Amino acid sequence: MAKAKKLPSGSWRVRVLDPETGKYKSFTTKVQGLKGKHLVEAEALDYVTGRKPRPLNEQPLRQVIGEYIELKENILSPTTIDKYRNILNKQLGDLFLDTELEKVTGITIQKEINRLSGIYSPKTVYNAHGLISAAIKTFYPQLVYKVTLPKRRRRTRQLPTAETIISIFKGTEMELIVLLAMWQGFRASEIRGLKKSDFRDGRMYVERVVVTVAGKAIEKPYAKTENSIRDLRVPSVIQDLVDKVEGEYITELSGDAIYKRFVRRMKAAGYNDVTFHDLRHLNASVMLMLGVPDKYAMERGGWSTTSTLKRVYQETFTDERVRIDDLIDTYFQKVYDDTPAIKYDTA
């Protein structure tokens, strides 16, 4: 049997002689590593020997989970599908994935959870188990099992103040991006999706996001959740910075570039454990400090679940919304005006 060869792209290809036509037939896969090699060789062998596809219950979990991902490809978001493929191709172990579906037990899954827990964070393990569970419930619903997942570790640290953040980024190319995250509570994907045309008549509209899937930037014409689609009043400081932007989008930086530039400058200022997403937490903390009611905080931040803030059950009143905007904008405007920029060596 011919062996698969690794292509420059990282994909695998194997060419076999068709016994009937006398011509070579190629089989390729984009799955990376030895998993891809084994997968494409098995496919070629099945073709040459003329074997019929094995029944689903006899197929390995590698194929079952892969089929589940394909089943959801046009339903779930591209980022979710990309994460699923990453879990399948880079995180789950070969021993686990080579197990036939009908031979899977709760112990099989628990052993894989234990292995993953020794390598990855609890959140990553939860995500991996979510994919495993969904695939098994879809194709092997008669399997009832219970596993123990690692406890989530709560991060306990002191976030820097708004004054500190502004002093670090004021006057830099990251100033507008940081202000949108800290002042307005925007996610990185929402900032990447903002266009200058979204700022009009003193309002800003969050209607799309830009995410990276398989190394490519993809614009999605909708935000993370229905609550994420929102509009906010534009503070003058932010509008002035937007007016200076050249081009259609507020930023052309990738999500990875935003995070790295933010972390690099924070570390230069002596803050080693602050992420870009923490700016949303800082935004929520400021609203809590100012006494902003939950329903207005959720409306501004685009939150929709009780895990972050209480669910909004009633409509917000226009007059009260204006008062809340005044309260928050006045706070950040004063902080911005009173805070000088500090230069840090980020080389």
C-alpha positions as CSV (number, residue, x, y, z in Angstrom):
1,M,0.0,0.0,0.0
2,A,1.4,3.4,-1.0
3,K,2.3,5.8,1.8
4,A,1.0,9.4,2.1
5,K,3.3,12.3,1.4
6,K,3.2,15.6,3.3
7,L,2.6,18.6,1.1
8,P,4.2,22.0,1.7
9,S,0.8,23.3,2.9
10,G,0.9,20.6,5.7
11,S,-1.8,18.6,3.9
12,W,-1.4,14.9,3.1
13,R,-1.7,13.2,-0.3
14,V,-1.5,9.6,-1.4
15,R,-1.7,8.2,-5.0
16,V,-2.8,4.7,-5.6
17,L,-3.2,2.6,-8.8
18,D,-6.8,1.9,-9.7
19,P,-6.9,-1.8,-10.4
20,E,-9.8,-1.4,-12.9
21,T,-8.7,1.6,-14.9
22,G,-4.9,1.2,-14.6
23,K,-4.7,4.9,-13.7
24,Y,-3.6,6.6,-10.6
25,K,-6.1,8.2,-8.2
26,S,-5.2,10.9,-5.6
27,F,-6.5,11.3,-2.1
28,T,-5.8,14.4,-0.1
29,T,-6.7,15.7,3.3
30,K,-6.2,19.1,5.0
31,V,-6.0,17.4,8.5
32,Q,-2.5,18.1,9.9
33,G,0.0,15.7,11.5
34,L,-0.1,12.0,11.7
35,K,-3.8,12.0,12.1
36,G,-4.1,13.3,8.5
37,K,-1.6,10.8,7.2
38,H,-3.5,7.8,8.8
39,L,-6.9,9.2,7.6
40,V,-5.9,9.6,3.9
41,E,-4.1,6.2,3.8
42,A,-7.2,4.5,5.2
43,E,-9.4,6.2,2.6
44,A,-7.1,5.1,-0.2
45,L,-6.9,1.5,1.1
46,D,-10.7,1.4,1.3
47,Y,-10.9,2.5,-2.3
48,V,-8.3,0.0,-3.6
49,T,-9.8,-3.0,-1.8
50,G,-13.3,-2.0,-2.8
51,R,-14.5,-2.3,0.8
52,K,-17.9,-0.7,1.6
53,P,-17.8,2.1,4.2
54,R,-18.1,0.7,7.7
55,P,-21.4,1.1,9.6
56,L,-21.5,4.2,11.7
57,N,-21.2,2.3,15.0
58,E,-18.0,0.7,13.7
59,Q,-16.4,4.0,12.6
60,P,-13.7,5.6,14.8
61,L,-14.5,8.7,16.8
62,R,-12.2,10.7,14.5
63,Q,-14.6,10.1,11.6
64,V,-17.7,10.5,13.7
65,I,-16.7,13.8,15.2
66,G,-15.5,15.0,11.8
67,E,-18.9,14.1,10.4
68,Y,-20.7,16.0,13.2
69,I,-18.6,19.1,12.4
70,E,-19.5,18.9,8.7
71,L,-23.2,18.4,9.7
72,K,-23.1,21.8,11.5
73,E,-20.9,23.7,9.1
74,N,-23.7,25.9,7.6
75,I,-25.5,26.3,10.9
76,L,-22.9,27.3,13.4
77,S,-20.6,30.3,13.0
78,P,-17.4,30.0,11.1
79,T,-15.4,30.7,14.2
80,T,-17.1,27.9,16.1
81,I,-16.5,25.5,13.3
82,D,-12.9,26.5,13.2
83,K,-12.6,25.9,16.9
84,Y,-14.2,22.5,16.5
85,R,-11.7,21.5,13.8
86,N,-8.8,22.7,16.0
87,I,-10.1,20.5,18.9
88,L,-10.4,17.5,16.6
89,N,-7.1,18.0,14.7
90,K,-4.8,19.3,17.5
91,Q,-6.2,18.6,20.9
92,L,-7.9,15.2,21.1
93,G,-5.6,12.2,21.3
94,D,-5.0,9.5,18.7
95,L,-5.9,6.7,21.1
96,F,-9.2,8.3,21.9
97,L,-10.0,9.2,18.3
98,D,-9.2,5.7,17.0
99,T,-11.8,4.1,19.3
100,E,-14.8,2.8,17.4
101,L,-18.0,4.5,18.3
102,E,-19.7,1.3,19.6
103,K,-16.8,0.7,22.0
104,V,-16.9,4.1,23.6
105,T,-17.9,4.2,27.3
106,G,-18.0,6.8,30.0
107,I,-14.6,5.5,31.1
108,T,-13.2,6.1,27.6
109,I,-14.3,9.7,27.7
110,Q,-13.2,10.3,31.3
111,K,-9.7,9.1,30.4
112,E,-9.5,11.5,27.6
113,I,-10.8,14.3,29.8
114,N,-8.1,13.5,32.4
115,R,-5.4,13.6,29.6
116,L,-6.6,16.9,28.3
117,S,-6.8,18.4,31.9
118,G,-3.1,17.7,32.3
119,I,-2.3,19.9,29.2
120,Y,-5.0,22.5,28.8
121,S,-6.9,25.0,30.9
122,P,-10.3,24.0,32.3
123,K,-12.1,26.2,29.7
124,T,-10.4,24.4,26.9
125,V,-11.3,21.0,28.4
126,Y,-14.9,22.1,28.7
127,N,-15.0,23.1,25.1
128,A,-13.4,19.8,24.0
129,H,-16.0,17.8,26.0
130,G,-18.8,19.9,24.6
131,L,-17.8,18.8,21.1
132,I,-17.4,15.1,22.1
133,S,-20.8,15.2,23.9
134,A,-22.6,16.8,21.0
135,A,-21.2,14.3,18.5
136,I,-22.1,11.3,20.7
137,K,-25.6,12.6,21.4
138,T,-26.1,13.0,17.7
139,F,-24.8,9.6,16.4
140,Y,-24.9,7.4,19.5
141,P,-27.8,8.7,21.7
142,Q,-28.1,5.4,23.5
143,L,-24.8,6.0,25.3
144,V,-25.6,7.6,28.7
145,Y,-22.5,8.6,30.6
146,K,-21.2,10.9,33.3
147,V,-17.8,12.4,33.6
148,T,-16.0,14.8,36.0
149,L,-14.7,17.9,34.5
150,P,-11.9,20.1,36.0
151,K,-12.9,23.0,38.2
152,R,-12.7,26.4,36.6
153,R,-10.0,28.5,38.1
154,R,-11.2,32.0,38.9
155,R,-8.8,34.7,38.1
156,T,-8.3,37.0,41.1
157,R,-6.2,40.1,40.4
158,Q,-6.5,43.8,40.6
159,L,-7.4,45.5,37.3
160,P,-5.6,48.8,36.6
161,T,-7.7,52.0,36.8
162,A,-9.1,53.8,33.8
163,E,-6.6,56.6,34.5
164,T,-3.7,54.1,34.2
165,I,-5.0,52.6,30.9
166,I,-5.5,56.0,29.3
167,S,-2.0,57.2,30.4
168,I,-0.4,54.2,28.8
169,F,-2.2,54.4,25.4
170,K,-3.0,58.1,25.0
171,G,-1.4,59.4,21.8
172,T,-0.6,55.9,20.5
173,E,-1.9,54.1,17.4
174,M,-3.9,51.9,19.9
175,E,-5.7,54.8,21.6
176,L,-8.9,54.6,19.7
177,I,-9.1,50.8,19.9
178,V,-8.5,50.8,23.6
179,L,-11.0,53.6,24.3
180,L,-13.7,51.7,22.3
181,A,-13.1,48.7,24.5
182,M,-12.8,50.4,27.8
183,W,-15.2,53.3,27.4
184,Q,-17.9,51.6,25.2
185,G,-17.3,48.0,26.2
186,F,-16.7,46.7,22.7
187,R,-15.2,43.3,21.9
188,A,-12.2,43.1,19.7
189,S,-14.2,41.5,16.9
190,E,-16.8,44.4,17.1
191,I,-14.0,47.0,16.9
192,R,-12.6,45.2,13.8
193,G,-16.0,45.3,12.2
194,L,-16.6,49.1,12.8
195,K,-16.5,51.4,9.7
196,K,-16.4,55.1,9.7
197,S,-19.9,55.1,8.2
198,D,-21.1,53.5,11.4
199,F,-20.5,56.8,13.2
200,R,-23.3,59.2,12.2
201,D,-25.5,61.8,13.7
202,G,-23.7,61.5,17.0
203,R,-24.3,57.8,17.3
204,M,-22.2,54.7,16.7
205,Y,-23.8,51.4,15.5
206,V,-22.5,47.9,16.1
207,E,-23.9,45.8,13.4
208,R,-21.1,43.5,12.2
209,V,-18.0,41.8,13.4
210,V,-14.7,40.7,11.7
211,V,-13.2,37.5,12.9
212,T,-10.2,35.4,11.8
213,V,-11.0,31.9,10.6
214,A,-8.2,29.6,9.4
215,G,-5.9,32.6,9.2
216,K,-8.2,34.7,7.1
217,A,-10.3,37.8,8.2
218,I,-14.0,37.2,7.6
219,E,-16.7,39.8,8.0
220,K,-19.9,38.6,9.5
221,P,-23.0,40.8,9.0
222,Y,-24.2,40.2,12.5
223,A,-22.7,40.5,16.0
224,K,-22.2,37.8,18.6
225,T,-25.8,37.7,19.9
226,E,-29.0,39.6,19.2
227,N,-28.2,41.8,22.3
228,S,-24.8,42.6,20.8
229,I,-26.4,44.6,17.9
230,R,-26.7,48.0,19.5
231,D,-26.1,51.7,19.1
232,L,-24.4,54.2,21.5
233,R,-23.8,57.9,21.7
234,V,-20.4,58.9,20.5
235,P,-18.2,60.8,22.9
236,S,-16.4,63.7,21.3
237,V,-13.0,62.3,22.1
238,I,-13.8,59.1,20.2
239,Q,-15.4,60.9,17.3
240,D,-12.3,63.1,16.9
241,L,-10.1,60.0,16.7
242,V,-12.5,58.3,14.3
243,D,-12.3,61.4,12.0
244,K,-8.5,61.0,11.8
245,V,-8.8,57.3,10.6
246,E,-7.7,56.8,7.0
247,G,-9.6,54.1,5.2
248,E,-13.1,52.5,5.6
249,Y,-12.5,50.4,8.7
250,I,-11.6,51.8,12.1
251,T,-8.6,49.3,12.2
252,E,-7.1,46.8,9.8
253,L,-5.3,45.0,12.6
254,S,-6.1,41.3,13.2
255,G,-7.4,40.2,16.5
256,D,-4.1,38.6,17.3
257,A,-2.2,41.9,16.5
258,I,-4.6,43.9,18.8
259,Y,-4.1,41.5,21.7
260,K,-0.3,41.3,21.2
261,R,0.2,45.1,20.9
262,F,-2.0,45.7,24.0
263,V,-0.2,43.1,26.1
264,R,3.2,44.3,25.0
265,R,2.6,47.9,26.0
266,M,0.9,46.8,29.3
267,K,3.9,44.6,30.2
268,A,6.3,47.6,29.4
269,A,4.2,49.5,32.0
270,G,4.6,46.8,34.6
271,Y,1.3,45.0,34.1
272,N,1.9,41.4,33.2
273,D,-1.5,39.8,33.7
274,V,-3.9,42.1,31.9
275,T,-5.6,41.0,28.6
276,F,-7.4,43.1,26.0
277,H,-10.7,41.5,27.0
278,D,-10.2,42.8,30.5
279,L,-11.1,46.2,29.2
280,R,-14.7,45.0,29.0
281,H,-14.5,43.9,32.6
282,L,-13.1,47.4,33.5
283,N,-16.0,48.9,31.6
284,A,-18.5,46.9,33.6
285,S,-16.7,47.7,36.9
286,V,-16.9,51.5,36.2
287,M,-20.6,51.2,35.5
288,L,-21.0,49.3,38.8
289,M,-19.0,52.0,40.6
290,L,-21.2,54.7,39.1
291,G,-24.3,52.9,40.1
292,V,-25.6,52.2,36.6
293,P,-28.6,49.9,36.8
294,D,-28.1,46.4,35.4
295,K,-30.5,46.8,32.5
296,Y,-28.7,49.9,31.2
297,A,-25.3,48.3,31.7
298,M,-26.4,45.2,29.7
299,E,-27.8,47.4,26.9
300,R,-24.6,49.3,26.6
301,G,-22.3,46.3,26.8
302,G,-24.4,43.9,24.7
303,W,-24.6,41.3,27.4
304,S,-27.4,38.8,27.3
305,T,-26.8,36.1,30.0
306,T,-27.0,36.1,33.7
307,S,-23.4,34.8,33.9
308,T,-22.2,38.4,33.2
309,L,-25.0,40.6,34.2
310,K,-28.7,40.1,35.0
311,R,-31.0,39.5,32.0
312,V,-32.9,42.5,30.7
313,Y,-36.6,41.9,31.2
314,Q,-37.9,45.3,30.5
315,E,-37.4,48.1,28.0
316,T,-35.2,51.0,28.9
317,F,-36.6,54.5,29.0
318,T,-35.1,57.1,26.7
319,D,-34.7,59.9,29.3
320,E,-33.0,57.5,31.7
321,R,-30.8,56.2,29.0
322,V,-29.6,59.7,28.2
323,R,-28.8,60.3,31.9
324,I,-26.8,57.0,32.0
325,D,-24.9,58.1,28.9
326,D,-24.2,61.5,30.5
327,L,-23.0,59.8,33.7
328,I,-20.5,57.4,31.9
329,D,-19.3,59.9,29.3
330,T,-18.7,62.6,31.9
331,Y,-16.6,60.2,34.0
332,F,-14.4,59.0,31.1
333,Q,-14.2,62.5,29.6
334,K,-12.8,63.9,32.9
335,V,-10.4,61.0,33.3
336,Y,-9.2,61.5,29.8
337,D,-8.8,65.2,30.1
338,D,-7.0,65.0,33.4
339,T,-4.6,62.1,32.5
340,P,-1.3,62.9,30.7
341,A,0.2,60.3,28.3
342,I,3.1,58.4,29.7
343,K,5.8,57.1,27.3
344,Y,6.9,53.5,27.6
345,D,9.6,51.6,25.8
346,T,7.9,48.7,24.1
347,A,10.8,47.6,22.0
